[in-house]
Amino acid sequence: MVILARIDDRLIHGQVVEGWVNFLKATCIMVADDKIAANPLQRSIMEISVPPGLKVVIGTVKEICAKLREGIPEEERTILLFSNPDDVLRSLKEGLSCSRVNVGGLHFVPGKRKIMDVLAVDETDLAALKEIMDRGIKVEIQTVPSEKPQPLDRVFRLCLGT
Protein backbone atom coordinates (compact mmCIF):
# COMPACT_ATOMS: atom_id res chain seq x y z
CA MET A 1 0.00 0.00 0.00
CA VAL A 2 1.27 3.48 -0.86
CA ILE A 3 1.09 5.52 2.33
CA LEU A 4 2.69 8.70 0.99
CA ALA A 5 3.17 10.11 -2.51
CA ARG A 6 5.78 12.86 -2.26
CA ILE A 7 7.42 15.37 -4.58
CA ASP A 8 10.94 16.21 -3.44
CA ASP A 9 13.70 17.08 -5.88
CA ARG A 10 16.25 15.51 -3.51
CA LEU A 11 14.34 12.19 -3.51
CA ILE A 12 15.94 9.98 -0.82
CA HIS A 13 17.56 12.12 1.89
CA GLY A 14 17.48 12.67 5.65
CA GLN A 15 13.99 14.18 5.93
CA VAL A 16 12.56 11.18 4.13
CA VAL A 17 14.64 8.47 5.80
CA GLU A 18 14.75 9.87 9.34
CA GLY A 19 11.45 11.74 9.33
CA TRP A 20 8.82 10.21 7.09
CA VAL A 21 9.97 6.58 7.14
CA ASN A 22 10.00 6.51 10.93
CA PHE A 23 6.79 8.51 11.35
CA LEU A 24 4.84 6.40 8.86
CA LYS A 25 6.58 3.12 9.74
CA ALA A 26 7.36 2.65 6.06
CA THR A 27 8.91 -0.59 4.88
CA CYS A 28 9.64 0.44 1.29
CA ILE A 29 10.64 3.51 -0.72
CA MET A 30 9.84 3.60 -4.43
CA VAL A 31 11.55 6.22 -6.58
CA ALA A 32 9.88 7.03 -9.90
CA ASP A 33 12.47 9.01 -11.84
CA ASP A 34 13.70 8.40 -15.38
CA LYS A 35 17.10 10.08 -14.87
CA ILE A 36 17.95 8.27 -11.64
CA ALA A 37 16.77 4.96 -13.09
CA ALA A 38 19.20 5.42 -15.99
CA ASN A 39 22.19 6.31 -13.80
CA PRO A 40 23.75 3.27 -12.05
CA LEU A 41 25.93 5.41 -9.77
CA GLN A 42 23.05 7.55 -8.51
CA ARG A 43 20.90 4.43 -8.08
CA SER A 44 23.61 2.79 -5.97
CA ILE A 45 24.08 5.89 -3.80
CA MET A 46 20.35 6.02 -3.09
CA GLU A 47 20.12 2.29 -2.40
CA ILE A 48 22.93 2.35 0.17
CA SER A 49 21.71 5.55 1.85
CA VAL A 50 18.81 3.84 3.61
CA PRO A 51 18.89 1.79 6.80
CA PRO A 52 19.14 -2.00 6.53
CA GLY A 53 15.77 -3.66 6.15
CA LEU A 54 14.18 -0.77 4.26
CA LYS A 55 13.37 -1.92 0.73
CA VAL A 56 14.25 0.48 -2.11
CA VAL A 57 12.82 0.18 -5.62
CA ILE A 58 14.06 2.61 -8.27
CA GLY A 59 12.65 2.76 -11.77
CA THR A 60 11.39 4.96 -14.53
CA VAL A 61 7.96 6.49 -14.12
CA LYS A 62 6.51 3.83 -16.45
CA GLU A 63 8.26 0.97 -14.61
CA ILE A 64 7.10 2.11 -11.18
CA CYS A 65 3.53 2.61 -12.43
CA ALA A 66 3.58 -0.91 -13.88
CA LYS A 67 4.76 -2.31 -10.52
CA LEU A 68 1.99 -0.42 -8.73
CA ARG A 69 -0.63 -1.71 -11.20
CA GLU A 70 0.61 -5.27 -10.53
CA GLY A 71 -0.05 -4.55 -6.87
CA ILE A 72 2.12 -4.38 -3.83
CA PRO A 73 1.40 -6.40 -0.71
CA GLU A 74 -1.01 -4.69 1.70
CA GLU A 75 1.47 -5.09 4.56
CA GLU A 76 4.19 -3.28 2.59
CA ARG A 77 4.02 0.37 3.62
CA THR A 78 5.44 2.31 0.68
CA ILE A 79 6.57 5.90 0.27
CA LEU A 80 6.44 6.86 -3.41
CA LEU A 81 8.92 9.60 -4.37
CA PHE A 82 8.98 11.87 -7.40
CA SER A 83 11.49 14.62 -8.17
CA ASN A 84 8.99 16.90 -9.92
CA PRO A 85 5.27 17.51 -10.43
CA ASP A 86 5.35 16.54 -14.10
CA ASP A 87 6.36 12.97 -13.17
CA VAL A 88 3.40 12.78 -10.77
CA LEU A 89 1.10 13.91 -13.57
CA ARG A 90 2.62 11.34 -15.94
CA SER A 91 2.01 8.68 -13.26
CA LEU A 92 -1.60 9.71 -12.90
CA LYS A 93 -2.02 9.37 -16.67
CA GLU A 94 -0.42 5.90 -16.36
CA GLY A 95 -3.09 4.90 -13.86
CA LEU A 96 -1.65 5.88 -10.47
CA SER A 97 -4.46 6.44 -8.02
CA CYS A 98 -3.94 8.70 -5.04
CA SER A 99 -6.02 11.21 -3.14
CA ARG A 100 -3.17 13.29 -1.76
CA VAL A 101 0.31 14.44 -2.80
CA ASN A 102 2.87 15.82 -0.38
CA VAL A 103 5.31 18.46 -1.63
CA GLY A 104 8.48 18.32 0.41
CA GLY A 105 10.79 20.42 -1.67
CA LEU A 106 11.21 21.98 -5.07
CA HIS A 107 14.28 24.08 -4.55
CA PHE A 108 15.37 27.19 -6.38
CA VAL A 109 17.46 26.87 -9.52
CA PRO A 110 17.85 29.49 -12.24
CA GLY A 111 14.66 29.72 -14.26
CA LYS A 112 12.39 29.02 -11.30
CA ARG A 113 10.42 31.46 -9.19
CA LYS A 114 10.72 31.09 -5.43
CA ILE A 115 7.33 31.03 -3.72
CA MET A 116 8.45 29.72 -0.32
CA ASP A 117 11.75 28.54 1.15
CA VAL A 118 11.02 24.98 0.02
CA LEU A 119 9.03 25.77 -3.11
CA ALA A 120 10.34 27.21 -6.35
CA VAL A 121 8.48 26.57 -9.58
CA ASP A 122 8.66 27.20 -13.28
CA GLU A 123 5.74 27.24 -15.72
CA THR A 124 5.94 23.47 -16.27
CA ASP A 125 5.75 22.83 -12.52
CA LEU A 126 2.82 25.24 -12.14
CA ALA A 127 0.87 23.68 -14.99
CA ALA A 128 1.44 20.15 -13.67
CA LEU A 129 0.53 21.08 -10.09
CA LYS A 130 -2.63 22.84 -11.24
CA GLU A 131 -3.64 19.83 -13.34
CA ILE A 132 -3.00 17.48 -10.39
CA MET A 133 -5.27 19.65 -8.22
CA ASP A 134 -7.87 19.88 -11.02
CA ARG A 135 -8.08 16.07 -10.83
CA GLY A 136 -9.37 16.46 -7.27
CA ILE A 137 -6.11 15.46 -5.62
CA LYS A 138 -5.21 17.32 -2.44
CA VAL A 139 -1.69 18.77 -2.71
CA GLU A 140 -0.01 19.91 0.51
CA ILE A 141 3.37 21.40 1.33
CA GLN A 142 4.93 19.66 4.32
CA THR A 143 8.65 19.03 4.58
CA VAL A 144 8.61 16.98 7.80
CA PRO A 145 5.84 15.18 9.69
CA SER A 146 5.97 17.60 12.63
CA GLU A 147 5.04 20.57 10.40
CA LYS A 148 1.45 21.52 9.78
CA PRO A 149 0.62 20.81 6.12
CA GLN A 150 -0.18 23.85 3.98
CA PRO A 151 -2.68 23.38 1.16
CA LEU A 152 -0.98 24.25 -2.11
CA ASP A 153 -4.07 25.92 -3.56
CA ARG A 154 -4.04 28.36 -0.62
CA VAL A 155 -0.31 29.06 -1.10
CA PHE A 156 -0.92 29.70 -4.80
CA ARG A 157 -3.76 32.13 -4.00
CA LEU A 158 -1.66 34.03 -1.47
CA CYS A 159 1.62 34.08 -3.40
CA LEU A 160 0.56 34.02 -7.03
CA GLY A 161 -2.93 35.46 -6.90
CA THR A 162 -4.35 32.41 -8.73
N, C-alpha and C positions, 0 to 999 in steps of 0.2 A: 504494500500500500504506500502511495506517495503521501507523505505527511507534510511536506513543504516544497513548493515550487518557488525558486528564488533566482532573481537576477542580481548578479554581482560580477563585475568585470574582473575581479581577482579570483573567482571560482573557489577553489579549495584554499583556505587560509585560516588563521587563528580564530576569527569570529565564528566561522562555520564549525571548525573542528572542536574548539573549546566551548563555544557558546551554544550554538544551535544543536549540535549532535548530542551534547550532554542534556540540554533542556528538553529536547524531544525524545530522548532515548533512541536515537536513530541507529540502525544497524547497517545501513548502506548509503553511500553517496553515489548518485549518477550524474555524470557531467555530459551535457549535450552541447558539443562545440566542435565544429568542423576543423578548425585550425589546430586545436589541441589534439584531436583524434589523429591528425595527420603528422604530428610531430612526436616521434618516439622519446626524445629527451624530455620534453615537457610532460608527456604522459607518465614517464618513470618518476619524475620529480613529484608529481601530484600523488601517485600511488604510494610512494614511500613517506609522504608527509602526514599520513594519518596513523592513528594508534593501531596496534595489532588488534585484529578481530573485527575491525570496521571494513566492510566490503566496499570496494571502489570499482565502478564500471564507467569507462570513458568511451564515448563513441560520437559519431556524427549525429546531427539532429535526426536524420532519417533512421539511423541504426537504433538510437535510444527510443524513438517513437515505436519502432517495430518491436523492441523488447517489451515496452509497456503494453502494447496491444496483445502480445503473447500472454501477458499477465505476470505479475510478480507475486510471490507468496504473501498471503494476508499478514503473516507474522513478521515479514520483512518490512521494517520501518525506514522508508527511503526519502532522502532529501534529494530533490532534482534541481541541479544547478545549470544556469544559462549565463553567458557573459553579456548578453544584450537583449533588448526587447524584441528585436526582429526575429531572433531564434525562437523565442516563446511563441510569437505569432506563427512562424513556420510550423512549430510543433502542434499548435491548435489546428492548423489546416491539415496536418497529418493525422489528426484524430485524438490528440491529447485532450483529456477532459480534466478540468480543474475549476474550482469556484473562486480561488484566491491566488494571487501572485504577490510575493514579498519582494520588494526592491531593497537590496542591502547596500548597493553602491554602484554608481556609474560616475566615475571620477573624471575630473576635468582634463581634457587634452585639447590642443589647438583645434579650432573648428566647432567646439561645443560651447554651449552657454550654461554657465553655472547658475542653478536655481537654488540649491542648498549646498551645504558642505559635502554631502555624500551623493549629490545628484546634479550631474551636468549632462545636457542632452543636445543632440543636433536634430535636424528636421526628420531624419529617418527614425530616430528614437521616439520623437514626439508622435509621429504618425502611427508607429507600431503600438505605442502605449495607449493612444486614443482608440485604436481599433480593438485592442484587448479589452479595454473598458466598455466599448460599444457592444461587445459580445456578452456583457453582463457579468464579467469577471471583476471581482473586487481586487484592486491593486493598492497595496499599502507600502509605505516606506518605513522600514524598521531594521536598523543595522544589527542590533543584539536583542535577545529575548526580554531583557529588563527594560527596554525602551517602550514607550507607548507608541503603537503604530499610528502613522499619519496617513489618512486616505489621500491617494495621489490626486484624485479629482479636486479635492479641496486645495491642495498645494498648487495645482495648475491654476485654479481660479484666483488664488491670492497672488501668485508670483507672475503669472502670464496673462491674467485677465481673460482666460478662456473658460 
